[in-house]
């Protein structure tokens, strides 16, 4: 099974609202990454958070990591239509490979 | 603006035909990954290379898939013979080898349809 599992599978919100996606994983990690995939495109790296970090910001993105609960969340504030995409978390539990979750499909309605 | 490039972007072929997908990693990156993405299975790692040497291809069906890096600027993924169940989007990604693993930069993908 996948190491990282995103929740919810799909999320639809109005433009301007905040979007929160969660990722849970099973085994200990060194770092966790979030990627975005626009329809028909490759994945784009958004942010990396290390296991000794609890929160990280990048523009309108805020990522938290709770290693005791083996979970992470991605918050997108003041969402825009251009944020419509699928969002994946990736963990490094397996040797030097990244393992991706199934993703959250985010739709921002104008 | 350094990018991973992949060719072809789309490929339609008939069952039994050979398919070759190519990837040019970002110059200076020493690690290359091949992924397959389907609706059912999500994103699966097929193989990855470090300094052109295959490190892990356990995710790849050995009987029909092969991956190589003839040189530092070219990675190939070959399917022979292709089957309808191979229909998927195949992504190449590159990065710098780090422990633990760091950012991966993805190409635009090759959408393969096997009829």
HADDOCK unambig.tbl for C-alpha pairs under 7 A between the chains (distance, minus, plus):
assign (segid A and resid 30 and name CA) (segid B and resid 100 and name CA) 6.28 0.50 0.50
assign (segid A and resid 41 and name CA) (segid B and resid 108 and name CA) 5.15 0.50 0.50
assign (segid A and resid 41 and name CA) (segid B and resid 109 and name CA) 6.94 0.50 0.50
assign (segid A and resid 42 and name CA) (segid B and resid 106 and name CA) 5.47 0.50 0.50
assign (segid A and resid 42 and name CA) (segid B and resid 107 and name CA) 5.56 0.50 0.50
assign (segid A and resid 42 and name CA) (segid B and resid 108 and name CA) 4.50 0.50 0.50
assign (segid A and resid 42 and name CA) (segid B and resid 109 and name CA) 6.10 0.50 0.50
assign (segid A and resid 43 and name CA) (segid B and resid 106 and name CA) 5.65 0.50 0.50
assign (segid A and resid 44 and name CA) (segid B and resid 105 and name CA) 6.80 0.50 0.50
assign (segid A and resid 44 and name CA) (segid B and resid 106 and name CA) 6.70 0.50 0.50
assign (segid A and resid 45 and name CA) (segid B and resid 103 and name CA) 6.66 0.50 0.50
assign (segid A and resid 92 and name CA) (segid B and resid 100 and name CA) 6.86 0.50 0.50
assign (segid A and resid 92 and name CA) (segid B and resid 101 and name CA) 6.52 0.50 0.50
assign (segid A and resid 96 and name CA) (segid B and resid 99 and name CA) 6.55 0.50 0.50
assign (segid A and resid 96 and name CA) (segid B and resid 100 and name CA) 6.12 0.50 0.50
assign (segid A and resid 96 and name CA) (segid B and resid 101 and name CA) 5.39 0.50 0.50
assign (segid A and resid 97 and name CA) (segid B and resid 101 and name CA) 6.70 0.50 0.50
assign (segid A and resid 100 and name CA) (segid B and resid 43 and name CA) 6.46 0.50 0.50
assign (segid A and resid 102 and name CA) (segid B and resid 42 and name CA) 5.49 0.50 0.50
